[in-house]
């Protein structure tokens, strides 16, 4: 995978999957990949500082409303 000026790399289980040039876009894409692969390790690597950040995804289920009697 060629860099092409990207600043962030997204990996799933250690395999590079995507490159992004904006931090917000990288984390949005990583969260989407994590939602598709909840049991996989998804990380965002800052290519300038070489800092890797794991992505945590929580399901967006809402609590069950209480029934009134």
Secondary structure as UniProt FT lines:
FT   TURN            4..5
FT   STRAND          8..12
FT   TURN            13..14
FT   STRAND          15..20
FT   HELIX           23..36
FT   TURN            38..39
FT   STRAND          42..46
FT   TURN            47..50
FT   STRAND          51..54
//
